[in-house]
């Protein structure tokens, strides 16, 4: 998708999502009740909830709806986080942590219910999510993780090695954790569907409107772009990994509290019926227990959507393409070495302990940051709670464990060396973890 003002990153999603006409940018002076910065899953979810609660809401997007991580990810809808276990949330944040666990555990249902409610043409398949264990040692951790989520009332299930082979069509893994509420979507189609739903409820979305600054002045927030000024009673900052990318000076402390890590996605050719029935017959979303993650799922055209990461900056797209193809061929020998028809990338916001952070920016001002690769379901669910807190729901009734930003010292250096983290993850993948503690 290319417009006069915004060039959309090429991807399978850009080639297949329903078209959207770019909305007019902010120009001149305007007022609203709630201002949202960023038209990704969080910002659009917040706009839907704000509008349905009867408040005026304006979303300012620096590029186009879904231009950032929300339109470039793998599309897996995963109702857990990467490393922050449910008991760890409760230990760290108490009652707020308990509410956060509930939101995380319900996050996939929240997303799929929203897609169904507004009849979004987003290729939504709530077919379940499976995290197979890549080693015998990880099986014990999978059991512990299942038990932890079950204690909190969520439908996690343990799958044996035999169950895993039946579910995946491969004996490459050793069992693992299954959650039936997960699944997958076309992420850019979902973002555009959410934008359509928000606009249908009366929300205003203004694209090509990069925010240059925001500040609380008197009883209102003043948000400025190159061509206009928006005043609002409340503000939601929903820029996550791209907080420092479009306008580096927008929120420097927040931007330095995460490291944007490039994540590569790609798609195979459509699989024929014989392979489709043999490989992943239930069409679940899959991402295993490796640090150097192996992940895949089908799209609506029976392509396998996968991806990966490599170290270094030389010929990255080609190297990661070959690596992902080898990984699929190793797990599914009948597939052979697949050709990739599309390859694209985008940033994931990572922080040091992989706990997402929620911050209070000031009076009626909120932000969250640090998706750590789980932003699809989490961002959608958090957008709803952020909208509720700025439209009258007390914060102590919502999943908003507030903390102060913790910028990385020498953030620029950390960002440059972050890709070498992959080497450490590979070494960790070869080690059997202790089973008395979930990492």
QUILINBEL-V995253 format. One record per residue. N is the residue number from 1. RES is the residue in one small letter. PHI is phi in radians with two decimals (NA if undefined). Layout:
n | res | phi
N | RES | PHI
N | RES | PHI
This chain:
n | res | phi
1 | x | NA
2 | x | -2.24
3 | x | -2.09
4 | x | -1.11
5 | x | -1.85
6 | x | -2.32
7 | x | -1.70
8 | x | -1.52
9 | x | -1.06
10 | x | -1.20
11 | x | -2.94
12 | x | -1.05
13 | x | -1.18
14 | x | -1.13
15 | x | -1.42
16 | x | -2.13
17 | x | -1.23
18 | x | -0.96
19 | x | -1.15
20 | x | -2.37
21 | x | -1.42
22 | x | -1.04
23 | x | -1.41
24 | x | -1.20
25 | x | -1.28
26 | x | -1.12
27 | x | -2.50
28 | x | 1.38
29 | x | -1.81
30 | x | -2.56
31 | x | -2.30
32 | x | -2.64
33 | x | -1.49
34 | x | -2.13
35 | x | -1.82
36 | x | -2.12
37 | x | -1.83
38 | x | 1.94
39 | x | -1.87
40 | x | -1.78
41 | x | -1.05
42 | x | -1.13
43 | x | -1.09
44 | x | -1.27
45 | x | -1.07
46 | x | -1.09
47 | x | -1.13
48 | x | -1.07
49 | x | -1.19
50 | x | -1.08
51 | x | -1.16
52 | x | -1.20
53 | x | -1.57
54 | x | 1.52
55 | x | -1.93
56 | x | -1.27
57 | x | -2.43
58 | x | -2.19
59 | x | -1.83
60 | x | -1.84
61 | x | -2.08
62 | x | -1.17
63 | x | -2.08
64 | x | -2.48
65 | x | -0.90
66 | x | 1.30
67 | x | -1.17
68 | x | -1.53
69 | x | -1.05
70 | x | -1.12
71 | x | -1.81
72 | x | -2.15
73 | x | -1.37
74 | x | -1.31
75 | x | 1.51
76 | x | -1.38
77 | x | -1.81
78 | x | -2.08
79 | x | -1.58
80 | x | -2.43
81 | x | -1.81
82 | x | -1.23
83 | x | -2.47
84 | x | -1.40
85 | x | -1.29
86 | x | -1.03
87 | x | -1.16
88 | x | -1.18
89 | x | -1.09
90 | x | -1.14
91 | x | -1.10
92 | x | -1.39
93 | x | -2.09
94 | x | 1.13
95 | x | -1.07
96 | x | -1.13
97 | x | -1.15
98 | x | -1.09
99 | x | -1.18
100 | x | -1.17
101 | x | -1.03
102 | x | -1.09
103 | x | -1.13
104 | x | -1.07
105 | x | -1.10
106 | x | -1.65
107 | x | -1.11
108 | x | -1.16
109 | x | -1.07
110 | x | -1.03
111 | x | -1.13
112 | x | -1.15
113 | x | -1.09
114 | x | -1.13
115 | x | -1.08
116 | x | -1.24
117 | x | -1.01
118 | x | -1.78
119 | x | 0.88
120 | x | -1.32
121 | x | -1.48
122 | x | -2.10
123 | x | 0.96
124 | x | -1.31
125 | x | -2.28
126 | x | -1.53
127 | x | -1.69
128 | x | 1.76
129 | x | -2.26
130 | x | -2.19
131 | x | -2.04
132 | x | -1.28
133 | x | -1.41
134 | x | -1.55
135 | x | -2.67
136 | x | -1.01
137 | x | -1.10
138 | x | -1.27
139 | x | -1.09
140 | x | -1.06
141 | x | -1.18
142 | x | -1.07
143 | x | -1.05
144 | x | -1.10
145 | x | -1.15
146 | x | -1.03
147 | x | -1.06
148 | x | -1.11
149 | x | -1.22
150 | x | -1.13
151 | x | -1.05
152 | x | -1.60
153 | x | 1.61
154 | x | -1.93
155 | x | -1.47
156 | x | -1.31
157 | x | -2.33
158 | x | -1.59
159 | x | -1.96
160 | x | -1.31
161 | x | -1.05
162 | x | -1.17
163 | x | -1.04
164 | x | -1.07
165 | x | -1.09
166 | x | -1.18
167 | x | -1.22
168 | x | -1.65
169 | x | 1.32
170 | x | -2.78
171 | x | -1.76
172 | x | -1.29
173 | x | -1.96
174 | x | -2.07
175 | x | 1.96
176 | x | 2.69
177 | x | -1.78
178 | x | -2.12
179 | x | -2.27
180 | x | -1.26
181 | x | -1.45
182 | x | -1.34
183 | x | 2.81
184 | x | -2.75
185 | x | -2.52
186 | x | -1.45
187 | x | -1.12
188 | x | -1.20
189 | x | -1.11
190 | x | -1.13
191 | x | -1.04
192 | x | -1.19
193 | x | -1.15
194 | x | -1.14
195 | x | -1.09
196 | x | -1.08
197 | x | -1.12
198 | x | -1.09
199 | x | -1.12
200 | x | -1.12
201 | x | -1.56
202 | x | 1.88
203 | x | -1.20
204 | x | -1.87
205 | x | -2.04
206 | x | -2.14
207 | x | -1.59
208 | x | 0.89
209 | x | -2.31
210 | x | -1.09
211 | x | -1.37
212 | x | -1.65
213 | x | -2.87
214 | x | -2.52
215 | x | -2.77
216 | x | -1.60
217 | x | -2.29
218 | x | 1.21
219 | x | -1.87
220 | x | -2.56
221 | x | -1.63
222 | x | -2.02
223 | x | -2.00
224 | x | -2.02
225 | x | -2.11
226 | x | -1.14
227 | x | -2.08
228 | x | -2.89
229 | x | -2.32
230 | x | -2.07
231 | x | -1.93
232 | x | -2.61
233 | x | -1.23
234 | x | -2.31
235 | x | -2.40
236 | x | -2.16
237 | x | -1.69
238 | x | -2.26
239 | x | -1.99
240 | x | 0.76
241 | x | -1.14
242 | x | -1.72
243 | x | -1.00
244 | x | -1.84
245 | x | -1.66
246 | x | -1.44
247 | x | -2.23
248 | x | -0.99
249 | x | -1.60
250 | x | -1.09
251 | x | -2.60
252 | x | -1.06
253 | x | -1.15
254 | x | -1.15
255 | x | -1.05
256 | x | -1.42
257 | x | -1.53
258 | x | -2.30
259 | x | -1.94
260 | x | -1.23
261 | x | -1.95
262 | x | -1.27
263 | x | -1.99
264 | x | -1.79
265 | x | -2.15
266 | x | -2.78
267 | x | -2.35
268 | x | -1.42
269 | x | -1.14
270 | x | -1.09
271 | x | -1.43
272 | x | -1.23
273 | x | -1.03
274 | x | -1.09
275 | x | -1.19
276 | x | -1.06
277 | x | -1.29
278 | x | -1.60
279 | x | -1.65
280 | x | 0.88
281 | x | -1.08
282 | x | -1.54
283 | x | 1.09
284 | x | -1.22
285 | x | -1.48
286 | x | -2.33
287 | x | -2.59
288 | x | -1.53
289 | x | -1.59
290 | x | -1.20
291 | x | -1.22
292 | x | -1.46
293 | x | -1.10
294 | x | -1.95
295 | x | -2.57
296 | x | -2.96
297 | x | -2.98
298 | x | -1.59
299 | x | -1.79
300 | x | -1.19
301 | x | -1.81
302 | x | 1.10
303 | x | -1.47
304 | x | -1.47
305 | x | -1.76
306 | x | -2.40
307 | x | 2.99
308 | x | 2.95
309 | x | -2.59
310 | x | -2.38
311 | x | -1.48
312 | x | 1.50
313 | x | -1.98
314 | x | -1.57
315 | x | 0.88
316 | x | -1.10
317 | x | -1.02
318 | x | -1.21
319 | x | -1.17
320 | x | -1.25
321 | x | -1.08
322 | x | -1.12
323 | x | -1.10
324 | x | -1.13
325 | x | -1.12
326 | x | -1.10
327 | x | -1.07
328 | x | -1.13
329 | x | -1.12
330 | x | -1.16
331 | x | -1.38
332 | x | -2.26
333 | x | -0.98
334 | x | -1.13
335 | x | -1.27
336 | x | 1.24
337 | x | -1.58
338 | x | -1.29
339 | x | -1.48
340 | x | -1.80
341 | x | -1.61
342 | x | -2.43
343 | x | -2.53
344 | x | -2.69
345 | x | -2.59
346 | x | -2.92
347 | x | -1.55
348 | x | -1.99
349 | x | -1.55
350 | x | -1.89
351 | x | -2.24
352 | x | -1.21
353 | x | -1.97
354 | x | 1.09
355 | x | -1.65
356 | x | -1.03
357 | x | -2.03
358 | x | -2.05
359 | x | -2.22
360 | x | -1.67
361 | x | -1.44
362 | x | 2.76
363 | x | -1.01
364 | x | 0.99
365 | x | -2.21
366 | x | -2.42
367 | x | -2.69
368 | x | -2.38
369 | x | -2.77
370 | x | 1.68
371 | x | -1.29
372 | x | 0.93
373 | x | 1.45
374 | x | -2.24
375 | x | -1.42
376 | x | -1.11
377 | x | -1.30
378 | x | -1.11
379 | x | -1.08
380 | x | -1.12
381 | x | -1.20
382 | x | -1.18
383 | x | -0.99
384 | x | -1.12
385 | x | -1.20
386 | x | -1.11
387 | x | -1.13
388 | x | -1.16
389 | x | -1.24
390 | x | -1.57
391 | x | -2.12
392 | x | 2.05
393 | x | -1.35
394 | x | -1.04
395 | x | -1.07
396 | x | -1.36
397 | x | -1.83
398 | x | -2.08
399 | x | -1.48
400 | x | -2.28
401 | x | -1.26
402 | x | -1.42
403 | x | -2.48
404 | x | -1.58
405 | x | -1.02
406 | x | -2.17
407 | x | -1.08
408 | x | -1.18
409 | x | -1.08
410 | x | 0.90
411 | x | -0.98
412 | x | -1.07
413 | x | -1.19
414 | x | -1.02
415 | x | -1.13
416 | x | -1.22
417 | x | -1.61
418 | x | -0.93
419 | x | -1.04
420 | x | -1.25
421 | x | -0.98
422 | x | -1.04
423 | x | -1.09
424 | x | -1.13
425 | x | -1.06
426 | x | -1.09
427 | x | -1.12
428 | x | -1.11
429 | x | -1.09
430 | x | -1.51
431 | x | -1.72
432 | x | -1.46
433 | x | -1.32
434 | x | -1.22
435 | x | -1.65
436 | x | -1.59
437 | x | -2.62
438 | x | -1.53
439 | x | -1.27
